[in-house]
């Protein structure tokens, strides 16, 4: 299937790289007007956020009239309708575009490419390794979860060694599953409160499920340290159970509001008596239907958070040459 980014890559003479195990985001890479450029669509579902990276440094042969930071600040202000941010780190200039439609992205990418490379050419910049500034052999590399960087072979090897040391350091840390589960339970209570509050507004929202998952994971990490595979599974199970209790509490509260207007009853009495009200088939059908929707929304909002948390505690980051 031809994606919008692939079409854009072809339009500007870049190489298209699909998302893969090593590459977190679909990417276009190559040379534009003689400069190393990579372009990443980091929100492929809606196509609203596109990042462009330009890796270059001054050659020293031409005085730089305006620093990269000053140029990017001015450029971002002039193009604030399409440029969300423009920053410089080391030898890489990053421009992030955030517009409403892909049609506008397609129309604006050319402007960004031409403006930035025009600045680089006018100020005598040369393409180089992002890390050391070498203008010799260099390649686009996927650097763990950090995204793409243009590196020379020596810096690629050095970066890989550093990441391997970081992986070992993180994995060497011990975790306590018992205290982690205590923290996860405390975090789940935050998720329950958020879910109930959102439901009182008349909504079942993905943000409620996301908060539940994130709060459970964060609670586990705070109290238990490193998140193991067993801890991850336990957090998922706890999130599912607590979402059920949260939604059950919403129905109990609705019953309480109705009965409290005429009878002297408390919330916990209604909570305990709710199964009797579920004998009304319509109420049970409504409860199950909304609960299923809640679980689906929690999955949509929470899967990436679960995967991200596990990878953070069990890193296997490395440097992979892409082009």
C-alpha positions as CSV (number, residue, x, y, z in Angstrom):
1,X,0.0,0.0,0.0
2,X,1.4,3.4,-0.9
3,X,1.4,5.7,2.1
4,X,1.2,9.5,2.0
5,X,4.8,9.7,3.3
6,X,6.0,7.3,0.6
7,X,4.3,9.5,-2.0
8,X,6.0,12.5,-0.5
9,X,9.4,10.8,-0.4
10,X,9.0,10.0,-4.2
11,X,8.1,13.6,-4.8
12,X,11.3,15.0,-3.2
13,X,13.7,12.2,-4.3
14,X,14.0,10.5,-0.9
15,X,14.1,6.8,0.0
16,X,11.1,5.5,1.8
17,X,11.6,3.2,4.8
18,X,8.5,1.4,6.3
19,X,8.0,0.9,10.0
20,X,9.8,-2.1,11.2
21,X,11.1,-3.9,14.3
22,X,14.1,-1.6,14.4
23,X,12.4,1.5,13.1
24,X,9.6,2.8,15.3
25,X,8.2,5.2,12.7
26,X,7.7,5.2,9.0
27,X,10.6,7.3,7.6
28,X,11.8,9.0,4.4
29,X,15.5,9.6,4.1
30,X,18.0,10.9,1.5
31,X,19.7,14.0,0.1
32,X,17.8,17.2,-0.7
33,X,19.7,20.1,-2.3
34,X,22.9,18.3,-1.2
35,X,22.0,17.9,2.5
36,X,21.1,14.8,4.6
37,X,17.4,14.9,5.4
38,X,15.1,12.5,7.2
39,X,11.4,12.8,7.5
40,X,9.2,10.9,10.0
41,X,5.5,10.7,10.3
42,X,5.0,10.1,14.1
43,X,1.2,10.1,14.0
44,X,0.4,7.8,11.1
45,X,-3.3,7.5,12.1
46,X,-4.1,11.1,11.5
47,X,-1.0,12.4,9.6
48,X,-0.9,15.5,11.6
49,X,2.6,15.5,13.0
50,X,5.6,15.3,10.7
51,X,9.3,15.8,11.8
52,X,12.1,16.8,9.5
53,X,15.7,16.4,10.5
54,X,18.6,18.2,8.8
55,X,22.1,17.1,9.9
56,X,24.8,19.6,8.9
57,X,27.5,21.8,10.4
58,X,29.3,25.0,9.3
59,X,32.2,24.3,7.0
60,X,34.3,27.2,8.4
61,X,34.8,28.6,4.9
62,X,31.8,30.9,5.0
63,X,30.9,33.2,8.0
64,X,27.6,32.2,9.5
65,X,25.5,35.3,9.5
66,X,22.7,33.9,11.6
67,X,23.1,31.0,14.1
68,X,21.0,27.9,13.5
69,X,19.1,28.5,16.8
70,X,18.3,32.1,15.8
71,X,17.3,31.1,12.3
72,X,15.0,28.3,13.5
73,X,13.3,30.6,16.1
74,X,12.6,33.2,13.4
75,X,11.5,30.6,10.9
76,X,9.1,29.0,13.5
77,X,7.6,32.4,14.3
78,X,7.1,33.3,10.6
79,X,5.5,29.9,9.8
80,X,3.7,29.3,13.1
81,X,0.6,28.2,11.3
82,X,2.4,25.0,10.1
83,X,5.5,24.8,12.3
84,X,4.9,23.5,15.8
85,X,8.5,23.7,16.9
86,X,12.0,24.1,15.4
87,X,15.1,23.3,17.5
88,X,18.8,22.5,17.1
89,X,20.7,19.8,19.0
90,X,24.3,19.3,18.2
91,X,24.6,19.0,14.4
92,X,20.9,18.3,13.8
93,X,18.1,20.8,13.2
94,X,14.6,19.5,13.8
95,X,11.4,21.0,12.4
96,X,8.1,19.6,13.6
97,X,5.1,20.3,11.5
98,X,1.6,20.1,13.0
99,X,-1.2,21.0,10.6
100,X,-4.9,20.0,10.3
101,X,-4.8,17.9,7.1
102,X,-2.4,15.8,5.0
103,X,-3.1,18.1,2.1
104,X,-1.6,21.0,4.0
105,X,1.3,18.8,5.1
106,X,2.0,18.0,1.4
107,X,1.9,21.6,0.5
108,X,4.1,22.8,3.4
109,X,6.9,20.1,3.4
110,X,8.4,21.6,0.2
111,X,8.5,25.0,1.8
112,X,10.3,23.7,4.9
113,X,12.8,21.7,2.8
114,X,13.6,24.6,0.6
115,X,13.8,27.2,3.3
116,X,16.1,25.2,5.7
117,X,18.4,23.8,3.0
118,X,18.5,27.4,1.5
119,X,19.8,28.6,4.9
120,X,22.3,25.8,5.1
121,X,23.7,26.6,1.6
122,X,23.8,30.3,2.1
123,X,25.8,29.9,5.3
124,X,28.3,27.3,4.0
125,X,27.0,24.3,6.0
126,X,28.0,20.7,5.0
127,X,26.3,17.4,5.8
128,X,28.0,15.5,8.6
129,X,27.7,12.9,11.3
130,X,25.3,14.0,14.0
131,X,27.6,13.1,16.8
132,X,31.2,14.0,15.8
133,X,30.7,16.2,12.8
134,X,32.7,14.0,10.4
135,X,31.8,14.7,6.7
136,X,33.1,11.3,5.6
137,X,31.1,8.1,5.4
138,X,27.8,8.3,7.3
139,X,24.5,6.4,7.4
140,X,20.9,6.8,8.7
141,X,20.7,4.7,11.9
142,X,17.8,3.8,14.2
143,X,19.0,4.5,17.7
144,X,16.9,2.5,20.2
145,X,13.7,4.5,21.0
146,X,15.4,7.8,20.3
147,X,14.5,7.7,16.6
148,X,16.8,8.3,13.6
149,X,20.3,9.8,13.6
150,X,22.9,10.2,10.9
151,X,26.1,8.6,12.2
152,X,29.6,7.7,10.8
153,X,30.6,4.1,11.4
154,X,32.8,5.0,14.4
155,X,30.0,6.9,16.1
156,X,27.6,4.1,15.3
157,X,29.8,1.6,17.1
158,X,30.4,4.0,20.0
159,X,26.7,4.7,20.4
160,X,25.9,1.0,20.3
161,X,28.4,0.3,23.1
162,X,27.0,3.0,25.3
163,X,23.5,1.8,24.8
164,X,24.5,-1.8,25.6
165,X,26.0,-0.6,28.9
166,X,22.8,1.3,29.7
167,X,20.8,-1.8,29.0
168,X,22.9,-3.8,31.3
169,X,22.7,-1.2,34.1
170,X,18.9,-1.0,33.9
171,X,18.4,-4.8,33.8
172,X,20.7,-5.2,36.8
173,X,18.3,-3.3,39.1
174,X,16.2,-5.5,41.2
175,X,12.4,-5.2,41.5
176,X,10.1,-6.2,44.3
177,X,6.8,-7.6,43.0
178,X,5.0,-7.6,46.3
179,X,5.6,-3.9,47.1
180,X,5.0,-3.2,43.4
181,X,1.6,-4.7,43.5
182,X,0.8,-2.6,46.6
183,X,1.8,0.5,44.6
184,X,-0.2,-0.7,41.6
185,X,-3.3,-1.1,43.7
186,X,-2.9,2.4,45.1
187,X,-2.5,3.7,41.6
188,X,-5.6,1.9,40.4
189,X,-7.6,3.9,42.9
190,X,-6.7,7.0,41.0
191,X,-7.9,5.3,37.9
192,X,-11.2,4.4,39.6
193,X,-11.8,8.0,40.6
194,X,-11.1,9.3,37.2
195,X,-13.4,6.7,35.5
196,X,-16.3,7.5,37.9
197,X,-15.9,11.2,37.4
198,X,-15.9,10.9,33.6
199,X,-18.9,8.6,33.8
200,X,-20.8,11.2,35.9
201,X,-20.3,13.6,32.9
202,X,-22.1,11.1,30.7
203,X,-19.1,9.7,28.9
204,X,-17.1,6.5,28.5
205,X,-13.8,7.8,27.3
206,X,-10.5,6.2,26.3
207,X,-8.7,8.6,28.6
208,X,-10.3,7.0,31.6
209,X,-8.9,3.6,30.6
210,X,-5.5,5.1,29.8
211,X,-5.3,6.8,33.2
212,X,-6.2,3.5,34.9
213,X,-3.4,1.6,33.1
214,X,-0.8,4.4,33.5
215,X,-1.6,4.9,37.2
216,X,-1.3,1.2,37.9
217,X,2.0,0.9,36.1
218,X,3.4,4.1,37.7
219,X,2.3,2.9,41.1
220,X,4.1,-0.4,40.5
221,X,7.3,1.3,39.5
222,X,7.3,3.8,42.4
223,X,6.8,1.1,45.0
224,X,8.4,-2.0,43.3
225,X,11.1,-0.6,41.1
226,X,11.9,-2.5,37.9
227,X,8.8,-3.8,36.1
228,X,9.2,-7.5,35.4
229,X,7.2,-9.6,32.9
230,X,5.2,-11.1,35.8
231,X,4.7,-7.6,37.2
232,X,3.4,-6.4,33.8
233,X,0.9,-9.3,33.6
234,X,-0.2,-8.6,37.2
235,X,-0.7,-4.9,36.3
236,X,-2.8,-5.8,33.3
237,X,-5.0,-8.1,35.3
238,X,-5.4,-5.5,38.1
239,X,-6.3,-2.9,35.6
240,X,-9.1,-5.1,34.1
241,X,-10.4,-6.0,37.6
242,X,-10.4,-2.4,38.8
243,X,-12.1,-1.1,35.7
244,X,-14.9,-3.6,36.4
245,X,-15.1,-2.3,40.0
246,X,-15.0,1.3,38.8
247,X,-17.9,0.7,36.3
248,X,-19.8,-1.3,38.8
249,X,-19.5,1.6,41.2
250,X,-20.9,4.0,38.6
251,X,-24.0,1.9,38.4
252,X,-24.3,1.5,42.1
253,X,-24.1,5.3,42.4
254,X,-26.8,5.8,39.8
255,X,-29.1,3.4,41.8
256,X,-28.1,5.3,45.0
257,X,-29.1,8.7,43.5
258,X,-32.6,7.3,42.6
259,X,-33.3,5.6,45.9
260,X,-31.8,8.2,48.2
261,X,-34.4,10.7,46.9
262,X,-37.1,8.6,48.6
263,X,-35.4,6.2,51.1
264,X,-32.8,6.3,53.8
265,X,-30.1,4.2,52.1
266,X,-26.4,4.5,51.7
267,X,-24.1,4.1,48.8
268,X,-22.5,0.9,50.1
269,X,-26.0,-0.6,50.6
270,X,-26.7,0.1,46.9
271,X,-23.4,-1.3,46.0
272,X,-24.1,-4.6,47.7
273,X,-27.7,-4.8,46.4
274,X,-26.8,-4.0,42.8
275,X,-26.9,-7.7,41.7
276,X,-30.6,-7.7,42.6
277,X,-31.2,-4.8,40.2
278,X,-29.3,-6.6,37.5
279,X,-32.1,-9.1,37.5
280,X,-33.7,-6.5,35.2
281,X,-32.3,-7.8,31.9
282,X,-32.1,-4.3,30.3
283,X,-30.0,-2.9,33.1
284,X,-27.6,-5.9,32.9
285,X,-27.4,-5.6,29.1
286,X,-26.6,-1.9,29.4
287,X,-23.9,-2.6,32.1
288,X,-22.2,-5.4,30.0
289,X,-22.4,-3.3,26.8
290,X,-20.7,-0.3,28.4
291,X,-18.2,-2.5,30.2
292,X,-17.1,-4.1,26.9
293,X,-16.8,-0.6,25.3
294,X,-14.7,0.4,28.4
295,X,-12.4,-2.5,27.9
296,X,-11.9,-1.8,24.2
297,X,-11.2,1.8,24.9
298,X,-8.7,0.8,27.7
299,X,-7.0,-1.5,25.2
300,X,-6.8,1.3,22.6
301,X,-5.4,3.8,25.2
302,X,-3.3,1.5,27.3
303,X,-1.5,-1.1,25.1
304,X,1.2,1.4,24.0
305,X,1.6,2.5,27.6
306,X,2.1,-1.1,28.8
307,X,4.6,-1.9,26.0
308,X,6.5,1.3,26.7
309,X,6.7,0.7,30.4
310,X,7.9,-2.8,30.0
311,X,10.5,-1.8,27.4
312,X,11.7,1.0,29.7
313,X,12.4,-1.5,32.5
314,X,13.7,-4.2,30.2
315,X,15.6,-2.3,27.5
316,X,17.1,-4.0,24.5
317,X,18.0,-0.8,22.7
318,X,20.7,-1.0,20.0
319,X,21.8,0.9,16.9
320,X,20.8,-0.4,13.6
321,X,22.0,0.9,10.2
322,X,19.0,1.6,8.0
323,X,20.5,3.2,4.9
